[in-house]
Amino acid sequence: MTSAVPLDVPQADVDDLRDRLRRTRWSPDWPTPGWATGTDPRELRRLAAYWADGFDWAAQQALLNDLPWHQATLDGTPLSYLRFNAETPGALPLILTNGWPSTAIELVELARRLATPTRYGGDAADAFTVIVPALPGFPFSPQRPSHAEQTHELWHQLMTDELGFTRYAAHGGDLGAGITSRLAQAHPDAVVGIHLLAVAAPVQVDPATLTGDEQVYLAAVQTWVAEEGGYQHQQQTRPLTLAPALADSPAGLLAWIVEKYRAWSDCDGDLSTRFSDDFLLTQASLYWFTNSIATSFRPYWEFAAGLTTRVQRVDVPTAVAMFPHDLGQPPRSWAERTYNVVRYTQMARGGHFAPHEEPDALAADLREFLRPLR
């Protein structure tokens, strides 16, 4: 384990980004209202102009480098991770995993609340030592290993061999929910419980056994795939057709990412109610400067190609928190087909980016679930 300052972007790279943004060749306007056919061109141009002439990358980089970063090399894969030490000695370790198009920094406010609860009006007895690894192929850990390497096994190696923990809990949403599920399936002796924002579908389902709620849910999934799932289909099937455009055009990269922050969050169509311009452009800058948008697509392609371990059955205690504006709302019975569900919570507010949107509510649900498992 070594401490690290993960970001040192040369000024020449910052200047190149700004130059590319200023020289963007914008597509012709369509006779449709903004957001109806994708990213609103006016909002995109506004953000791109600020990114080129106003956004202070140096200030954001300094804030990011002040976080408690460490580095490890696991089976030849360099990995950056954040470690937030618990305010209470001997606290249960907890590993948090984000999804796409997020980065590890979206978990920082959640991690702080979990590691030092008394700073947020909580009880010191509820503290965790929180580990937030940056996903391989994503910003901070831009090198993704071979297709055969399973991220959940890297996580277990990090927690046990590198950090010396024998028991730990895990949380994840989106891609992170799949990694967390596979982690618990593979290592039930070490993982005391998992907390999820999404669940894996059962391997086999007899249609005759579907409940009414499950039928409604599966119909909603099909509607979502048809209306919202274009990005997923592209990233699963032809990622390298898309990747060069997004790796070469910062405006294109921003369009691809920012539309998801609006569509998948509890923002009622107004990004500014949940995300500042600086937050959105920091996320885009991280993908840009690390040139990691193409490698961030790989989990989608690898899963579709059958290279990712499938979730069969998870027997460790499982909590599911459903945020109303997340991508799907599986009923408890659906989750119970695959998991040992001991807690199922319908959250009042929030969406796909719940650790950033609703860190207090999410931290409270995690604490309630894990309190009896310590």
C-alpha positions as CSV (number, residue, x, y, z in Angstrom):
1,M,0.0,0.0,0.0
2,T,1.4,3.4,-1.0
3,S,0.0,6.9,-0.9
4,A,-0.4,8.6,-4.2
5,V,-1.2,11.8,-5.9
6,P,-3.1,10.4,-8.9
7,L,-3.6,13.5,-11.1
8,D,-0.9,15.6,-12.6
9,V,-2.3,16.8,-15.9
10,P,0.3,18.8,-18.0
11,Q,-0.7,22.3,-18.9
12,A,-0.3,21.4,-22.6
13,D,-3.1,18.8,-22.2
14,V,-5.4,21.5,-20.6
15,D,-4.6,23.9,-23.4
16,D,-5.3,21.2,-26.0
17,L,-8.7,20.5,-24.4
18,R,-9.6,24.1,-24.5
19,D,-8.5,24.5,-28.1
20,R,-10.5,21.5,-29.2
21,L,-13.6,22.8,-27.5
22,R,-13.2,26.2,-29.1
23,R,-12.9,24.6,-32.5
24,T,-15.8,22.2,-32.2
25,R,-17.7,21.7,-35.4
26,W,-21.3,21.7,-34.2
27,S,-23.9,19.7,-36.0
28,P,-26.9,21.6,-37.6
29,D,-29.9,22.3,-35.4
30,W,-32.9,20.0,-35.6
31,P,-36.5,21.3,-35.5
32,T,-37.2,19.5,-32.3
33,P,-37.2,20.7,-28.7
34,G,-34.1,20.3,-26.5
35,W,-33.5,16.8,-24.9
36,A,-36.3,15.2,-27.0
37,T,-33.7,13.6,-29.4
38,G,-30.8,13.4,-27.0
39,T,-28.5,16.0,-25.4
40,D,-30.0,19.5,-25.7
41,P,-27.7,21.4,-28.1
42,R,-28.1,24.7,-26.3
43,E,-27.2,23.3,-23.0
44,L,-24.3,21.4,-24.5
45,R,-22.9,24.5,-26.1
46,R,-23.2,26.4,-22.8
47,L,-21.3,23.8,-20.9
48,A,-18.7,23.4,-23.6
49,A,-18.1,27.2,-23.6
50,Y,-17.6,27.2,-19.8
51,W,-15.3,24.2,-20.1
52,A,-13.2,26.0,-22.6
53,D,-13.2,29.5,-20.9
54,G,-14.1,29.5,-17.3
55,F,-13.8,26.1,-15.7
56,D,-10.8,25.9,-13.3
57,W,-9.4,22.5,-13.8
58,A,-6.3,23.3,-11.6
59,A,-8.6,24.0,-8.7
60,Q,-10.6,20.8,-9.2
61,Q,-7.4,18.7,-9.6
62,A,-6.0,20.1,-6.3
63,L,-9.3,19.2,-4.5
64,L,-9.1,15.7,-5.9
65,N,-5.5,15.2,-5.0
66,D,-6.2,16.2,-1.4
67,L,-8.4,13.1,-1.0
68,P,-6.9,10.0,0.8
69,W,-5.6,8.2,-2.3
70,H,-3.5,5.0,-2.2
71,Q,-2.2,2.7,-4.8
72,A,-1.7,-1.0,-5.1
73,T,-0.7,-3.4,-7.9
74,L,-2.8,-6.5,-7.9
75,D,-1.8,-9.3,-10.3
76,G,0.0,-6.7,-12.4
77,T,-2.9,-4.3,-12.5
78,P,-2.2,-0.9,-10.9
79,L,-5.2,0.2,-8.9
80,S,-5.9,3.6,-7.2
81,Y,-8.3,3.6,-4.2
82,L,-9.5,5.9,-1.5
83,R,-9.3,4.9,2.2
84,F,-11.4,6.7,4.7
85,N,-10.4,5.5,8.2
86,A,-13.2,5.0,10.7
87,E,-13.4,7.3,13.7
88,T,-13.9,4.2,15.9
89,P,-11.0,1.7,16.1
90,G,-11.8,-1.8,14.9
91,A,-14.7,-0.7,12.8
92,L,-16.1,-3.0,10.1
93,P,-14.5,-2.4,6.7
94,L,-16.8,-1.5,3.8
95,I,-16.0,-1.4,0.1
96,L,-18.0,0.9,-2.2
97,T,-18.2,0.5,-6.0
98,N,-19.7,3.0,-8.5
99,G,-21.1,2.4,-11.9
100,W,-21.1,4.1,-15.3
101,P,-20.7,6.9,-16.3
102,S,-19.6,7.7,-12.7
103,T,-16.2,7.9,-11.1
104,A,-15.0,7.0,-7.6
105,I,-15.3,10.7,-6.6
106,E,-19.1,10.3,-6.6
107,L,-18.8,8.1,-3.6
108,V,-16.7,10.6,-1.5
109,E,-19.6,12.3,0.4
110,L,-21.1,8.9,1.2
111,A,-17.8,7.5,2.4
112,R,-17.2,10.5,4.7
113,R,-20.6,10.0,6.3
114,L,-20.0,6.3,6.8
115,A,-16.4,6.8,8.2
116,T,-17.0,9.7,10.5
117,P,-20.8,9.7,11.3
118,T,-20.4,12.1,14.3
119,R,-19.5,14.9,11.9
120,Y,-23.0,14.5,10.4
121,G,-25.0,14.0,13.6
122,G,-24.6,10.3,13.8
123,D,-23.2,7.8,16.3
124,A,-19.5,6.8,16.4
125,A,-20.5,3.2,16.9
126,D,-21.8,3.2,13.3
127,A,-18.5,4.1,11.8
128,F,-16.8,2.0,9.0
129,T,-13.4,2.0,7.5
130,V,-14.4,2.8,3.9
131,I,-12.5,1.7,0.8
132,V,-13.4,3.2,-2.6
133,P,-11.4,1.6,-5.4
134,A,-11.4,3.2,-8.8
135,L,-12.8,0.7,-11.4
136,P,-10.1,-0.7,-13.7
137,G,-10.4,1.1,-17.0
138,F,-12.1,4.2,-15.4
139,P,-10.5,7.4,-14.3
140,F,-7.8,7.0,-11.6
141,S,-7.2,3.4,-12.6
142,P,-7.2,3.7,-16.4
143,Q,-5.5,0.4,-17.1
144,R,-8.0,-2.5,-17.5
145,P,-6.5,-6.0,-17.3
146,S,-7.2,-8.9,-19.7
147,H,-10.7,-10.0,-20.3
148,A,-10.1,-13.0,-18.1
149,E,-9.5,-10.9,-15.0
150,Q,-12.6,-10.5,-12.8
151,T,-13.0,-7.2,-11.0
152,H,-14.6,-8.7,-7.9
153,E,-11.5,-10.9,-7.4
154,L,-9.3,-7.8,-7.5
155,W,-11.6,-6.3,-4.9
156,H,-11.2,-9.4,-2.6
157,Q,-7.5,-9.4,-3.1
158,L,-7.4,-5.7,-2.2
159,M,-9.4,-6.1,0.9
160,T,-7.7,-9.3,2.2
161,D,-4.2,-9.6,0.9
162,E,-3.4,-5.9,0.5
163,L,-5.3,-4.4,3.4
164,G,-5.4,-7.4,5.7
165,F,-9.2,-7.5,6.4
166,T,-10.7,-10.9,7.1
167,R,-14.4,-9.7,7.2
168,Y,-15.9,-6.8,5.3
169,A,-19.1,-5.6,3.8
170,A,-19.8,-4.2,0.3
171,H,-22.1,-1.8,-1.5
172,G,-22.6,-1.0,-5.2
173,G,-24.9,0.4,-7.8
174,D,-25.2,-0.2,-11.5
175,L,-22.0,-2.0,-12.7
176,G,-20.9,-1.8,-9.0
177,A,-23.9,-3.8,-8.0
178,G,-22.9,-6.6,-10.3
179,I,-19.3,-6.6,-9.0
180,T,-20.6,-6.5,-5.4
181,S,-23.0,-9.4,-6.1
182,R,-20.2,-11.5,-7.6
183,L,-17.9,-10.7,-4.7
184,A,-20.5,-12.0,-2.2
185,Q,-21.2,-15.1,-4.3
186,A,-17.5,-16.0,-4.6
187,H,-16.4,-15.1,-1.0
188,P,-19.3,-15.6,1.4
189,D,-16.8,-16.5,4.2
190,A,-15.4,-13.0,4.1
191,V,-18.3,-10.8,2.9
192,V,-20.7,-10.3,5.9
193,G,-23.4,-8.5,3.9
194,I,-24.0,-6.5,0.7
195,H,-26.1,-3.4,0.0
196,L,-27.3,-2.9,-3.6
197,L,-28.9,-0.3,-5.7
198,A,-29.6,-2.8,-8.5
199,V,-30.0,-6.6,-8.7
200,A,-29.0,-9.3,-11.1
201,A,-31.8,-11.1,-12.9
202,P,-32.3,-14.7,-12.0
203,V,-30.7,-17.2,-14.3
204,Q,-33.9,-19.0,-15.1
205,V,-37.5,-18.0,-14.5
206,D,-40.6,-20.0,-15.0
207,P,-43.1,-17.5,-16.5
208,A,-45.9,-19.2,-14.7
209,T,-44.4,-18.2,-11.4
210,L,-44.2,-14.5,-12.1
211,T,-46.2,-12.3,-9.7
212,G,-48.2,-9.3,-10.9
213,D,-45.6,-6.9,-9.6
214,E,-42.9,-8.9,-11.4
215,Q,-44.8,-8.8,-14.7
216,V,-45.2,-5.0,-14.4
217,Y,-41.5,-4.7,-13.7
218,L,-40.4,-6.8,-16.7
219,A,-42.7,-4.8,-19.0
220,A,-41.1,-1.6,-17.7
221,V,-37.7,-3.1,-18.4
222,Q,-38.7,-3.7,-22.0
223,T,-40.0,-0.2,-22.3
224,W,-36.7,1.2,-20.9
225,V,-34.6,-0.9,-23.2
226,A,-36.5,0.4,-26.2
227,E,-36.6,4.1,-25.2
228,E,-33.4,4.5,-23.1
229,G,-31.1,1.5,-23.8
230,G,-29.4,2.7,-27.0
231,Y,-26.2,3.6,-25.2
232,Q,-26.1,0.1,-23.6
233,H,-26.7,-1.7,-26.9
234,Q,-23.9,0.3,-28.6
235,Q,-21.4,-0.2,-25.8
236,Q,-22.2,-4.0,-25.7
237,T,-22.1,-4.6,-29.4
238,R,-19.9,-2.1,-31.2
239,P,-18.0,-0.1,-28.6
240,L,-14.9,0.5,-30.8
241,T,-17.1,2.1,-33.5
242,L,-18.1,4.8,-31.0
243,A,-15.0,5.1,-28.9
244,P,-12.7,7.0,-31.4
245,A,-15.3,9.9,-31.7
246,L,-15.6,10.3,-28.0
247,A,-11.8,10.0,-27.4
248,D,-11.2,12.7,-30.0
249,S,-14.0,15.2,-29.4
250,P,-14.5,16.6,-25.9
251,A,-17.8,18.1,-26.9
252,G,-18.9,14.6,-28.1
253,L,-17.7,13.0,-24.8
254,L,-19.6,15.6,-22.8
255,A,-22.8,15.0,-24.8
256,W,-22.6,11.3,-24.3
257,I,-22.1,11.6,-20.5
258,V,-24.2,14.6,-19.5
259,E,-27.4,13.3,-21.1
260,K,-27.3,10.4,-18.7
261,Y,-26.9,12.6,-15.7
262,R,-30.1,14.4,-16.7
263,A,-32.1,11.3,-17.7
264,W,-31.2,9.1,-14.8
265,S,-31.2,11.5,-11.9
266,D,-34.0,12.9,-9.7
267,C,-33.6,16.4,-11.3
268,D,-37.0,16.9,-12.8
269,G,-35.3,17.8,-16.1
270,D,-33.1,20.5,-14.6
271,L,-29.5,19.3,-14.2
272,S,-28.6,22.3,-11.9
273,T,-30.9,21.0,-9.2
274,R,-28.6,18.0,-8.6
275,F,-25.3,18.8,-10.3
276,S,-23.2,21.9,-10.6
277,D,-21.5,22.7,-13.8
278,D,-18.1,22.2,-12.1
279,F,-19.2,18.7,-11.0
280,L,-20.3,17.7,-14.5
281,L,-17.2,19.1,-16.1
282,T,-14.9,17.5,-13.5
283,Q,-16.4,14.1,-14.4
284,A,-16.0,14.8,-18.1
285,S,-12.4,16.1,-17.6
286,L,-11.5,12.9,-15.7
287,Y,-12.6,10.7,-18.6
288,W,-10.9,13.1,-21.1
289,F,-7.5,13.5,-19.4
290,T,-7.2,9.8,-18.7
291,N,-8.5,8.8,-22.1
292,S,-10.6,6.2,-20.4
293,I,-14.0,6.4,-22.1
294,A,-13.2,3.4,-24.4
295,T,-12.0,1.2,-21.5
296,S,-15.1,2.2,-19.5
297,F,-17.1,0.5,-22.2
298,R,-15.4,-2.8,-21.8
299,P,-17.5,-4.1,-18.9
300,Y,-20.5,-3.8,-21.2
301,W,-18.9,-5.7,-24.1
302,E,-17.3,-8.3,-21.8
303,F,-20.7,-9.1,-20.1
304,A,-22.5,-9.4,-23.4
305,A,-19.7,-11.6,-24.8
306,G,-20.0,-14.0,-21.8
307,L,-16.7,-13.2,-20.3
308,T,-18.0,-12.0,-17.0
309,T,-18.9,-14.4,-14.2
310,R,-22.7,-14.7,-13.9
311,V,-24.5,-14.2,-10.6
312,Q,-26.2,-17.5,-9.8
313,R,-27.1,-17.2,-6.1
314,V,-26.1,-14.9,-3.3
315,D,-26.7,-16.3,0.2
316,V,-25.0,-13.6,2.3
317,P,-27.5,-11.1,3.9
318,T,-28.5,-8.6,1.2
319,A,-30.1,-5.2,1.4
320,V,-31.7,-3.5,-1.6
321,A,-32.4,0.2,-1.8
322,M,-34.6,1.4,-4.6
323,F,-34.3,5.0,-5.5
324,P,-37.3,6.2,-7.5
325,H,-35.5,7.7,-10.5
326,D,-33.0,4.9,-10.9
327,L,-33.0,2.8,-14.1
328,G,-35.2,0.0,-12.7
329,Q,-37.5,-0.8,-9.8
330,P,-37.4,-4.5,-9.3
331,P,-39.9,-5.7,-6.6
332,R,-38.6,-7.5,-3.6
333,S,-39.8,-10.9,-4.8
334,W,-37.7,-10.5,-8.0
335,A,-34.6,-9.8,-5.9
336,E,-35.4,-12.7,-3.6
337,R,-35.1,-15.1,-6.6
338,T,-31.3,-14.5,-6.6
339,Y,-30.5,-13.0,-3.2
340,N,-31.0,-13.6,0.5
341,V,-32.9,-10.3,0.9
342,V,-33.1,-9.2,4.5
343,R,-33.9,-5.5,3.9
344,Y,-35.7,-3.8,1.0
345,T,-36.2,-0.1,1.1
346,Q,-38.2,2.2,-1.2
347,M,-36.3,5.5,-0.9
348,A,-38.2,8.8,-1.0
349,R,-35.9,10.7,-3.5
350,G,-32.9,10.2,-5.7
351,G,-31.9,8.4,-8.8
352,H,-29.0,6.5,-10.5
353,F,-26.4,8.8,-8.9
354,A,-27.8,8.3,-5.3
355,P,-24.4,8.5,-3.5
356,H,-24.1,12.1,-4.9
357,E,-27.8,12.9,-4.9
358,E,-28.8,11.6,-1.5
359,P,-25.7,10.7,0.5
360,D,-27.5,11.1,3.9
361,A,-30.4,8.8,3.1
362,L,-28.1,6.2,1.5
363,A,-25.7,6.3,4.5
364,A,-28.6,5.9,6.9
365,D,-29.9,2.8,5.0
366,L,-26.4,1.3,5.0
367,R,-26.0,1.8,8.7
368,E,-29.3,0.3,9.5
369,F,-28.7,-2.8,7.4
370,L,-25.1,-3.4,8.6
371,R,-25.6,-2.6,12.3
372,P,-26.6,-6.2,13.3
373,L,-24.0,-7.8,11.1
374,R,-20.9,-6.1,12.7
